[in-house]
Amino acid sequence: MSRAAQTSYVLVAILLVLIAWLHLGTLLLTALFGYLALQVFYFRRNKTLSVTLYLCAVVVVGAGLIYFAGLAYRTLPKLAQTAIPAMVEFAEKHGIDLPFTDYESLKNSAVAQASEGISTIGRYASVVSLQTLLLLAGLVVALSVFVNPAWTAGGGDAADGRNIYWQLTREIGARFENLYLSFAKVMGAQIKISAINTVLTTAFLIISGYPSAALLVGLVFLCGLLPIVGNLISNSIIVGVGFTISPRAGLVALIFLVVIHKLEYFLNSKIIGQRIDSPVWLTLIGLVLGERLMGISGMILAPVLLYYIKVEASGFAIGSPDAKGGVLERR
């Protein structure tokens, strides 16, 4: 291994540590998602068309998320006010103790967990502002790298192979290419699983006549991007809404979601397992560490980084993101 390659591994490792330490997971995740979108739009090898579609997609997705957030803010409290009394009544009949008795007690319990109370509002506002800035920066980084992936402003290569800067940037570029391809494989599989789960859940919600089905479908898809724990979040919400219809509907929803959860074990083993060959215990450890270091973005990135470390440490090169089964190739 050349000195430039060794140096590139050290620099990328330091960069990943800094990203975790400085809580810049949103920046890295958004940049990877943005670059993946640009590659998807890059048909007919027309960069202008790809950039145009990318910018349109950013506007549409941004507007959709704002609308979805507003809908959730207006709808979820109303659903909770209806669901909680039904759940409390069902629990009392079956001798189950719950930590809340109505919506107000649940809200008060949640507020009590925030020890700093109203004084934390300013801090949370600054956190939201920072994450929004990182998200926008990630989108710009993805676009900039796509338009000009070279390490010089003019887009040309710095020199011949004897130039140390040229050798080092080439090796660093190879590290980031493997990171992107790892992301494309893992997130491609996760999106596929989330889409399958969303389709099945949508059919169940429509057939069962659930209120606010559009909101629930959006939550299911977004939560599905979080490995393992995402399903627990969306399932809890759906079961709670089921109790707004009737206790029987809540139990039916619980049974249905348990069946779907078992199906996803099979999908994970067939889709993600074949691509990254990572045991569940290792993925769980990665999820916990990712959440502690970078929050939700860290949980999404955890399987990606696990696969990336495996690729780099085992001396394999990743095939095309579209390669069937995610086969690794010898370098």
C-alpha positions in Angstrom: 0.0 0.0 0.0 1.4 3.4 -1.0 2.1 6.2 1.5 -0.7 8.3 -0.1 -3.2 5.5 0.4 -2.2 5.1 4.1 -2.5 8.8 4.6 -5.9 8.8 3.0 -7.2 6.2 5.4 -6.0 8.2 8.4 -7.5 11.5 7.1 -10.9 9.9 6.4 -10.9 8.2 9.8 -10.2 11.6 11.5 -12.9 13.3 9.4 -15.5 10.7 10.4 -14.5 11.1 14.1 -14.9 14.9 13.8 -18.3 14.5 12.1 -19.5 12.4 15.1 -17.8 14.6 17.7 -19.2 17.8 16.2 -22.7 16.3 15.5 -22.5 16.9 11.7 -24.3 13.7 10.8 -27.1 15.7 9.1 -24.5 17.3 6.8 -23.0 14.0 5.7 -26.4 12.2 5.4 -27.9 15.0 3.4 -24.9 15.2 1.1 -25.0 11.5 0.4 -28.8 11.5 -0.2 -28.4 14.5 -2.5 -25.6 12.9 -4.5 -27.6 9.7 -4.8 -30.6 11.7 -6.1 -28.4 13.4 -8.7 -27.0 10.0 -9.9 -30.6 8.7 -10.2 -31.5 11.7 -12.3 -28.4 11.4 -14.4 -29.8 9.6 -17.4 -28.7 10.4 -21.0 -25.5 11.7 -19.4 -27.0 15.2 -19.2 -25.8 17.1 -16.1 -28.0 20.1 -16.8 -31.1 17.9 -16.8 -30.0 16.1 -13.7 -29.4 19.4 -11.8 -32.7 20.8 -12.9 -34.6 17.7 -11.8 -32.6 17.7 -8.5 -33.5 21.3 -7.7 -37.2 20.6 -8.5 -37.1 17.5 -6.3 -35.6 19.6 -3.4 -38.4 22.2 -3.7 -41.1 19.5 -3.9 -39.8 17.5 -1.0 -39.2 20.6 1.1 -42.7 21.8 0.5 -44.1 18.3 1.2 -42.2 18.1 4.5 -43.4 21.5 5.6 -47.0 20.5 4.8 -46.5 17.1 6.5 -45.1 18.7 9.6 -48.0 21.1 9.8 -50.5 18.3 9.3 -48.9 16.2 12.0 -48.8 19.2 14.4 -52.6 19.7 13.9 -53.7 16.1 13.7 -51.7 14.1 16.2 -52.9 15.9 19.4 -56.5 15.4 18.3 -55.9 11.7 17.7 -54.1 11.4 21.1 -57.1 13.0 22.8 -59.4 10.3 21.3 -57.0 7.3 21.5 -55.8 7.7 25.1 -59.2 7.5 26.9 -60.0 4.3 24.8 -56.6 2.8 25.7 -57.0 3.7 29.4 -60.5 2.1 29.5 -59.2 -1.0 27.8 -56.3 -1.2 30.2 -58.5 -0.8 33.3 -60.8 -3.6 32.1 -57.8 -5.9 31.8 -55.9 -4.9 34.9 -53.1 -3.1 33.0 -51.4 -0.1 34.7 -50.6 2.8 32.4 -48.4 5.8 33.4 -51.1 8.2 32.1 -54.9 8.5 32.4 -55.7 11.1 29.7 -54.1 13.4 27.2 -53.4 16.1 29.7 -51.6 13.7 32.1 -49.5 12.3 29.2 -48.6 15.9 28.2 -47.8 16.8 31.8 -45.6 13.7 32.2 -43.7 14.6 29.0 -43.2 18.2 30.2 -42.0 16.9 33.6 -39.2 15.0 31.8 -37.8 18.3 30.5 -36.0 19.4 33.6 -35.2 22.8 32.3 -38.7 23.6 31.2 -39.4 26.8 29.2 -35.7 27.8 29.4 -34.8 25.1 26.9 -36.9 26.7 24.1 -34.1 29.0 23.0 -31.6 26.1 23.0 -33.9 23.9 20.9 -34.6 26.7 18.5 -30.8 27.1 18.0 -30.5 23.3 17.4 -33.2 23.4 14.8 -31.6 26.3 13.1 -28.3 24.6 13.0 -29.7 21.4 11.6 -31.6 23.3 8.9 -28.3 25.1 8.0 -26.5 21.7 7.9 -29.3 20.3 5.7 -29.0 23.1 3.2 -25.2 22.9 3.2 -25.4 19.1 2.5 -27.6 19.7 -0.5 -25.2 22.3 -1.8 -22.2 20.1 -1.2 -23.8 17.2 -3.1 -24.6 19.5 -6.0 -21.1 21.0 -6.1 -19.4 17.6 -6.1 -21.7 16.4 -8.9 -21.0 19.4 -11.0 -17.2 19.5 -10.4 -15.8 16.3 -8.7 -12.2 17.4 -9.3 -10.0 18.8 -6.5 -9.2 22.0 -8.4 -11.5 24.9 -9.0 -11.0 24.7 -12.8 -12.1 21.1 -12.9 -8.8 19.8 -14.3 -6.4 17.3 -12.6 -3.5 18.9 -10.7 -0.5 17.2 -12.4 1.0 13.9 -13.3 1.2 10.9 -11.1 4.4 12.1 -9.4 2.7 15.0 -7.7 2.1 14.2 -4.0 -1.1 16.3 -3.9 -2.5 14.5 -7.0 -1.7 11.1 -5.5 -3.3 11.9 -2.1 -6.5 13.5 -3.5 -6.9 10.5 -5.8 -6.7 8.1 -2.8 -9.1 10.3 -0.7 -11.5 10.3 -3.7 -11.4 6.5 -3.7 -12.3 6.4 0.0 -15.3 8.7 -0.5 -16.3 6.7 -3.6 -16.5 3.6 -1.4 -18.4 5.5 1.2 -21.0 6.7 -1.3 -21.4 3.2 -2.9 -21.8 1.8 0.6 -24.6 4.3 1.2 -26.2 3.6 -2.1 -26.3 -0.1 -1.4 -27.6 0.1 2.2 -30.1 2.9 1.7 -31.3 1.5 -1.6 -32.2 -1.7 0.3 -33.7 0.2 3.3 -35.8 2.4 1.0 -37.1 -0.8 -0.8 -38.0 -2.4 2.5 -39.7 0.8 3.7 -41.7 1.1 0.4 -42.9 -2.5 0.7 -43.9 -2.0 4.4 -45.7 1.3 3.4 -47.7 -0.4 0.6 -48.9 -3.2 2.9 -49.7 -0.8 5.7 -51.5 1.6 3.4 -53.8 -1.2 2.2 -54.5 -2.2 5.8 -55.3 1.4 6.8 -57.6 2.0 3.9 -59.5 -1.3 4.3 -59.8 -0.7 8.0 -61.1 2.9 7.5 -58.5 4.6 9.6 -58.8 8.4 10.1 -55.9 10.5 8.9 -54.6 7.7 6.7 -52.4 10.0 4.6 -50.6 11.2 7.7 -50.1 7.7 9.0 -48.7 6.5 5.6 -46.2 9.3 5.6 -45.1 8.4 9.1 -44.7 4.7 8.2 -42.5 5.5 5.3 -40.3 8.0 7.1 -39.9 5.8 10.2 -39.2 2.9 7.9 -35.9 4.6 6.9 -34.7 4.0 10.5 -33.5 0.4 10.8 -35.3 -1.7 13.5 -36.5 1.1 15.8 -38.4 3.0 13.1 -41.1 0.3 12.9 -41.6 0.4 16.7 -42.4 4.1 16.5 -44.8 3.9 13.6 -46.4 0.7 14.9 -47.1 2.3 18.3 -48.8 5.3 16.6 -51.0 3.1 14.4 -52.1 0.9 17.3 -52.9 4.0 19.3 -55.0 5.4 16.4 -56.7 2.0 16.1 -58.0 2.5 19.6 -59.8 5.6 18.5 -62.0 3.4 16.3 -62.4 0.6 18.9 -60.4 -1.6 21.2 -60.9 -4.5 18.8 -59.5 -2.3 15.9 -56.4 -1.6 18.1 -55.8 -5.3 18.7 -56.3 -6.2 15.1 -53.8 -3.5 14.2 -51.3 -4.9 16.7 -51.7 -8.4 15.3 -51.3 -7.1 11.7 -48.2 -5.1 12.6 -46.6 -8.1 14.4 -47.1 -10.2 11.2 -45.6 -7.3 9.1 -42.7 -7.1 11.5 -42.0 -10.8 11.1 -42.1 -10.3 7.3 -39.6 -7.6 7.6 -37.2 -9.9 9.4 -37.3 -12.0 6.2 -36.9 -8.9 4.0 -34.0 -7.6 6.0 -32.2 -10.9 5.7 -32.9 -11.2 2.0 -32.4 -7.6 0.9 -30.0 -6.0 3.4 -28.4 -9.2 4.7 -27.3 -10.2 1.2 -25.9 -6.8 0.6 -23.9 -6.1 3.7 -23.7 -9.5 5.5 -23.9 -7.9 8.9 -25.3 -9.8 12.0 -28.2 -8.2 13.9 -26.2 -7.7 17.1 -23.5 -5.7 15.3 -26.2 -3.6 13.6 -27.9 -2.9 17.0 -24.6 -1.8 18.5 -24.0 0.5 15.5 -27.5 1.9 15.9 -27.0 2.7 19.6 -23.6 4.3 19.1 -24.9 6.2 16.1 -27.9 7.6 18.1 -25.7 8.6 21.0 -23.1 10.4 18.8 -25.3 11.9 16.1 -29.0 11.3 16.9 -31.4 10.1 14.2 -28.9 10.8 11.4 -26.4 8.6 13.2 -28.9 5.8 13.3 -29.5 6.0 9.6 -25.7 6.2 8.9 -24.8 3.4 11.3 -25.4 0.4 8.8 -23.7 2.4 6.1 -20.6 3.1 8.1 -20.4 -0.5 9.3 -20.5 -1.7 5.7 -18.0 0.9 4.6 -15.5 -0.1 7.4 -15.9 -3.7 6.3 -15.2 -2.9 2.7 -12.1 -0.9 3.4 -10.8 -3.3 6.0 -11.3 -6.4 4.0 -9.7 -5.1 0.8 -12.8 -5.4 -1.4 -14.1 -3.0 -4.0 -17.8 -2.4 -4.2 -19.5 -3.1 -7.5 -22.1 -0.9 -9.1 -24.9 0.2 -6.7 -27.3 -1.5 -9.1 -25.4 -4.8 -8.9 -27.7 -7.7 -7.9 -27.3 -8.7 -4.3 -24.6 -6.1 -3.7 -21.7 -8.5 -4.6 -18.2 -7.4 -3.5 -15.4 -7.6 -5.9 -11.7 -8.2 -5.1 -9.5 -5.2 -5.6 
